[in-house]
Amino acid sequence: MCADEISSRARQIHFSSLVFDAHADTPQRLFFDQFDLANRDAEGCVDIPRLREGGVGAIFFALWVPVEITGRAATQRARGLLDAVLKQIEIHSDALALCVSSKEVMSAQAKNRIAILLGIEGGHAIDNDLEILRKFQAQGVRYMTLTHNAATEWADSSNDAPRHNGLTDFGKQVIREMNRLGMLVDISHVSDSTFYDVLDTSRAPVIASHSCCRALCDAPRNLDDAMIKALASRGGVIHVTFHDGFLSQEYANANRALASEIASHEKEVGQKFGDNEARNLMGLQRLSNESIRAGKLPQVSWEKIIDHIDHAAGIAGLDHVGVGSDFDGAFMPSGMEDASKFPFITEGLIKRGYGETDIRNILGENTLRVMAEAEEVGHLLNSEKP
C-alpha cells in the first residue's frame, strides 16, 4: 500500500483525531548525534516533518538507559537524554510543546503543536532513590517503564532470570509514589509476576507502553490474554508495538535460529559505533533488512499491527487498546518504516470494520484518558495526606 491508497474517509478520521504514540526512542538520536528534529531524515523514524505527515499529535519520548549502565551513571544518562529533548522543544517551540498533563496535550493539539511527553525506560535510572524519581517527575517525566531487559534491585524483568519473584517491598513503594506523583506505571518489559504485583499495588490504571499479544507471537515481552484482560479490568491500556520480533511468530522463530550469527553482527556493530546506541540500532536495522532480502528472515507486514490491535481489543475491549511504536528503538515492519506511515493504521482499522469513535479511541483517546485518570489518583492521594 502506498500513501495514495489511503481512503478519503481514513484521512478525514485520522487527521482530525488525536494520534498518540506511547513510546519512541528518538532521544538517543538527539543525545548522541545532536539530531535536529526539524530535518526530514533518510535515517531513523521520527522527525517533525514525518510526525506531521503521519498526523501524530502526541508522542512519548523514552529516556532509555541500557541495563549495563547502573547507579548514578544511569541517572546521569537519563538526565542527558531529557536535556536533549528539552533543547529540541526550545529550538522548535513553534512546532513542539512539552506536555506534563492530559490537559496540556489537548491544549497543544488545539494550537497545532506536537505534544512531547517524557517517559523513563528502565527503573534503574532512579538508582533506588525515590527522591530521584520525584526530581524526574518535577522535570516533566510522566511515566516510567519499571525494567528493561534485566531485573532491577526491586523488580523482575521479562528478559532476565527472576530475582525477586515480582516486586520487592521497595518496588511497591515506587509504585505507590508514582501513583502519588500522578505518573503512569508502565509494565512493558516486566516479568509476569511483577505485572501482577503492580496491579495489586497500584491505585491508578497502568499501561503497557509498547507490548504485543503473546497469543499471536510467543515472546516474553508480550502479554498473554489473562494479562491483557487483567490490565483492562483495572482501567489500563495495552499499546501495541511495531517491532517485527513481537508482531510475527515466524520472524521470532527465524531470529532465534540465527542467534549466533546475530550475536556476531551485534559485536561488529558495537565495535564500529561504540556506546552510540542510536547508531548501533541503525546498524542492526540495516543488518536485519539485509537478512530479510537474503531470505534468512521473513518480511513482516505492517498489517500484523492490526492483527494485534484486533486481538487485544477482543480481549480487553475497545477502550483499553492504543499504539506504542518503539520507533527509533526497534525493527519496523514493511509499510510502517517511520512516523509518516501512521495513517495506514486508520485505513487498516476501517477495513476491519471499526467505527469512527473506536478508531479515535485506539489512536489516542484511550491514552489520554488513562493519563487523566492517573493524574486524578495523584490529586486524590495528595489530598488524603495529613
N, C-alpha and C positions, 0 to 999 in steps of 0.2 A: 504494500500500500504506500502511495506517495501522498504528499500534502494535498494535492488536488482532489484526492478521493475522499476527503473529509466532507460529509454532507452539510448542507446549509443548516439543518436542524442541530447537528452536532456542534457546529461553530457557534450558533446562537446560544445554546445551553452552556457550552464550555467557556466562552469569553464573557459571559455575564455571571459566571459562578466564581466563588472563592476557591481557587485551586491551591491547596495547602500541602506541600511536600514536607513530611515529618522528619526527613533525615537525608542530609547530603554532607559529604566530606570535603567540600571545596576549601575550607580554611587551610588545609595542608598546602594547597597551591598558593594561597595568599601569603602564608608564612615562609615557605621555603623559596619560592620563585618570585615573590612580590608581584604576583599576577594581578593585573588591573581588570576588575570585573566589567569595565566598560567595553573591553575588547572582545569582539566575537572571534573566538579562537578555534583553530583547527583541532587542537588537542582538548582533552577534558570534556566535561559535560555541562558545566554551569557558567554562565556569564549573563550580564544584563540583557544583551540583545536576544539570547536564546530563551531566557526566562520570559521576556516579552512575547516572543514568537509562540511560546508554549502556553501563554496565558496564566503563568504561575504568579499568584498574588501574595503568597506567603511561603516561607521556607525556613526550616530549622537547620542551621549550620552546626554540625557536630564538631566539638573540640575533642578530637580523638587523640588519646595518648597511648602509644604502644605499650604492651604489658611489660616489656623489658625495661622501660623507664619507670622507676619507682621512687618513693619518698618525696622529698622536696623538689627533686628534679622533675617529677611528674606534674606537680603543681605548677612549676615554672613553665613547663611546656604548654599546659592548658592556658595559662595566662598569656603566653606569647601568641598562641592561636587566637585568643579572644581579642588581643590588641590589634592583630592583623585584620580581623573582621571589622572592628570599630573604626579603624583607619579608612577602610573602603567605604563604610557608611558615611563618614565625614566628608570624604572626597566627592562622593556621589549622592549627596543629600537631596538632590532634585529627583532621584530615581529610587532611592533606598531609604528605609526608616527602621531604626532599631525599635522593636516592639517587645514590651515586657508584660503585656496583658492581652486578653481576648478583645477588650475594647480598643486597644491601640491597633490591633490587627485590622479591625473594622474601620478605624479612622484612616489608616494608611491606604486601605482599599479605596475609600471614598476620595482620597487625594491622588489616586493613581500612582501611589508609591508601592514598591515591593516590600512587604513586611519581612524583615530579617529577624529571626529569633535564634537564641543560643541554647545549645544543649551540650553537656559534658558526656563524652563516651568513654566510660571506664572509671568506676568509682575509686580506683587507686589514686586518681588525681587529687582527691581531698586529703590524702596522706593520713587517714584515720583521725581526722580532726574536724569536728562539727563547726568550729569557728571558720575554717577554710571554706566549708560548704556555704556558710552564711555570707562570707565575703563574695563568693562567686554569684550567689543569688543577688546580692546588692549591686553587682556589676552587670546584671541582666540575664544571667543563666536561668532558664525556666524548665529544663528537665535534666535528669541525669540517668544515663544508662548504667546500671549498677555494676556490671562487669564487662570485660571484653572477652578475649579468648583465654583468660586464665583467672583462677579464683583470686579474689582479694583476701585480705585478712579477716573479712566479715561476711563474705557472700561467695557462693559457689557459681561457677561458670558452666555453660553447656558444653564447652570445648576443653574441659580440664577434669582431671580426677577429683571427686568430691573430697573436700577438706573439712566441711562443717555440717554436712547434711542439710544445707539450706542457708539460712541467715543465722549469724551469731546474735547474742544479746545486743552488741553494739550495732550490728546491722539493722536490728529492729529500731534502735534509737535513730539511725539515719533515716529510715522510712518515716518515723513519726516527726522528725524535724523537717523533712521535705514537705510533709503534709502541712505543718505549721507555716512554712515559708510560701505555701501556695505553688510549690514546684510539682511538676508531673514526675512520677516514678516510672521509669522505662525498664521493662523486663526483657527486651531483646538481649540476647547473649547469656541470660542466666540459666542455671540448671532447673530442671523440673521441680526439685524440692525447694529451691529458692523462690521460684514462681509462686508456689502455694503458700510459702511463708509470707511473701509480700502481700498476697491477697488477704491473708489472715490478719496482717498488721495494719495495712493502710486504711485510713478512713475516707480517702478520696479514691475515685476511679484511677486506674493505672493504664498505661499504654504499652504496646509493643511498637516501637517506632519504625522498625524495619525487620519484619518476620513474615514468612510464608506459612503454608499449611503442610504439616507433616504427612497428612493422608495422601497428598499429591507428590510430595518429594520428601523422602525419609531422611532428613538432615536434622541433627540435634538442635540446630539453631531455630528450626521451625517449631510451631505449636501444634500439638495434636488436638483432635476435636474436643476432648474433655477440657483442655486448657482454654481453647477459644470460647467454649460455652461458659466456663467459669469467669473468664475475663469480662465477657459481656454481661453476665449476671450481676457484676459489681459496677456496671456502667462504663467499662473500659472500651478501648478501641484497638483493634489489630490493624496495623498499617502494612499492607502487602508491599514487599520489596521486590526489586527488579533483577537481583543477581542471578545469573544463569544457574549457579550451583544450588540455589534454593528454589528455583522455579521448576527445574527439569530433573526428574529421576534419571533419565538417560544420560544427561550431562554429568550429574553427580557420580554415577557409576563409572563412566568413562574417565572422569577426573581422578577417582580413586585408583583406577587401574594404571594411571600414568604417574602415580605418586612419586616414584623415584626420579623420573625424568623431570617432573615439575620442581622437585626439590633442588635438582641440579640447576635448573633455569633460575630459580629464585636466588640461588647463591651467586650466579653470574650477574644477575641484575643488581643484587646488593653490592657486589664488588664495584660495579660501574657507577652507581649513584650514591653509595654511602648511606648516610642517615636521612637523605632527602626522600621522605615517604611518598610524596606526590610523584616524583619521577620514578620511584620503584614501582608504584602501582601502574603507572602508564606503561612502563616497560613490560610488566607482566600481562597487561591487557593486550599489548601487541603480540606477545608470545601466544596468548590464548587464541587470538584471531588467526595467527599462523597455523596453530594446531587444528582449528576448525577448517581452514582452507585445505589443509593436508588430509583431512578426513579422520584425524585422531580423536577429535572431539565433535560431537554433534552440534549443529547450529540450532540455537533456541530462538523461537519466535516470540515477539512481544505479546502475542495473543495468550501466552501462558500466564501473563499477569492477570488477564481477565478470568482465566480458569480459577486462579487462586482467589480473586475477589469473589467470584461466583460461589466457590466452596465456602469461604469464610462467611459470606452473607447468609448462606443456607444454614449454617451452624449458629452464628452469633445474632443474626438479624441485621437488617439494613442500617440500623443506627449505630453499629459498632464496627464498621469497616472503613479504613482510609487507605492512603498510599504513602509510602516512605521509600523513595527511590534507591537510596545509597549511591546516588551519582557521585563520581569522583572518588569512590571508595570500593567499587566492585566491578564485576564484568557484566556489561549490559547486553540484553538480548537484541537480536536483529530487529530493526524498526523502532527501537527505543534507545538510541545511542546517546541522546542528550535531552536537555530540558525542552527543546523546541518540539519534541515529539509527543508531549503530553496530550494534545487533542485526540490522538488515536485512542486513548483510554475511553474518552467520552463516546467516540464512534463505536468502539467495541462494546460498551455497555448498552448503547442503543440497540445494537444488533442482537444482543442477548435478551432484549425485551424490558430493560429497566426504564422506569418512568423518570420524568424530569426531576421531581423532588428527590427521589432516591439517588439519582446521579449527582445532584448538587451536594447531598449529604456525604456521599462517598468521596467526592473530590475535595471536600474541605470543611463542610459544616459540622460533621461529626468531630473533627479535630478541634474546631473552635469551641464546640460545646463542652468537650472533656477538659479543655483548658479552663473554661469559665467555672466548671464545677470544682476543679482543684483549687482555683482561686477562692471560691466561696468557702470551701472547707478551711483554707488558711485563715480567712476572716473570722470564721466561727471559732476556730481553735484559739486565736489570739484574743477574741472577746471573752473566752472562758477563763483566761489566765487571771489570777487574783491581782 
